[in-house]
Amino acid sequence: MSTLPYEYYIDIVTKRYFHAVDNYDLEGVLDCFHSDATLTEVTTMTRHDGRDQGIKTMFQGLFKSFSHIWHGNFVHTADSETQSICSQFTVLITPDGGEELRYENCNRFYLRDGKFSEVFVYMSGDNLLR
């Protein structure tokens, strides 16, 4: 297990992953994940398996259903020894033809060799990651 610097964890979450999500950059999003990664929305225990299968399909649906997505107001706690980072943040998201929604979410990211192997999403509202 290689130890990455604290700054790497902040960068992959904010400047790579959430930047790509907010800009509808599917390839940029998927590049943050290992091919065998999982993403679980914990509130409803909805699990997406595999970068190129479940995770890709989930993001395609998200991008198709929402006209605007923004993540910000981040608070991070990273642990380079366990290769993990917990991020609390605000989400402003607008359904196509709908009113903007505000969420206060928390994600737990586990990394392996610099990419996400497991992501756990805790949402303050309805599950948007179906």
N, C-alpha and C positions, 0 to 999 in steps of 0.2 A: 504494500500500500504506500503510495507516494503522498506526501503531505503538501498540499497547495496552500499558498498564503491566504490569509483572511480576505484580502481584497479580491481575490479570484472569485470567491463565493458571492460577494456583493455584485461583481461585474456580470457573472453569468446569469444571475437572477434579474437584475435591473436592466443592464445595457444590452444584453443579448436576448434573454427569454421574453421578458415583459415588453421590451421595445419591439420585438418581432410580433408579439401578439397584438399590440396596439396599432401596428402598421400592417396587419393582415398579411404578414410575411410567413407563409406556411413553411417554406424551406428553412428559414431562419429559426422558427420554433422547433421544428423536428431535429435540426442540427444540435440542439441542446440535449437530446435524449439518446441513450443507448438503444440499439435495435430491440432488445428484450425488456425495455423499461415498462413500468406500469404507472398509471395515474389513477388515483382513487379519490372520488368526491365522497368524503367520509360521512357527511350528514345523512346521505341516503344510501351509502355503501355502493355507489355506482363505480365500477372498475373498468378501466380501459387498458387492454393488454397489447403490448407491442407498438413500437414507434410507427411502423409502416402499416399497421392495421388499425387497432382500436384508437390509439392516440391521434393518428392522422384523420380518421373519420370523425372523431369528436371535434377536432379543430375546424374541419371543413364545415361541419354543421353550425358551429359557433359563428364563424365568419359569414356564413350565408344568412344567418338569422338576425344579426345585429349590425346596424349602420355605423355605430361609433363605439369604441372601446378605449378606456383610459385606466391605467393603474398608476398610483402614486401615493405620497405620504407614507413612504416605507419606514418600517422599524425592523431591523435585522438582528438576529443572534446567530452567529456562525461558530462552528466547532471544527477546526481543521483536522483534529485527531479522529473524529468519527465521520469526516467528510460529509457534513450536513449543515444546513442553514434553515432557520425558521424565519419567515418573513410575514409581518403584519402589514396591511395596506388597505387603501381605499380603491374601490372600483366604481367608475361611472360608465354605464353601459346603456345603449339605447336600442331597443328592439326595432326592427324595421316597421315604420308606421306607428311607433309607440312613443311613450314618454320615457325620459331618462330615469334609470334606476340607480340607486346608490347602495353599495354593499361595503361592509367592513369585513374583510376576509383574512385568513391566515393559512399559509402554505408551509408544509414541511418538505424540504427537498433533501434527498440522499443522493450523493454522487459516487461514482466509481470511475477512476481514471479521468476525471475532469468533466464528465457528463452525467446527467440525471439518470439514475437507475430506478428510483421510486419517488413519486410525488404524491403527497396527501394534501387535499384541498378541503378547508373548512369554510363554508359559506354562511353569511348572515341572513340569507334569503333563500328563495327557491333555487334548486339546482339548475344551473344554466349549462352544465357540461354533460348532457345526456347523450 
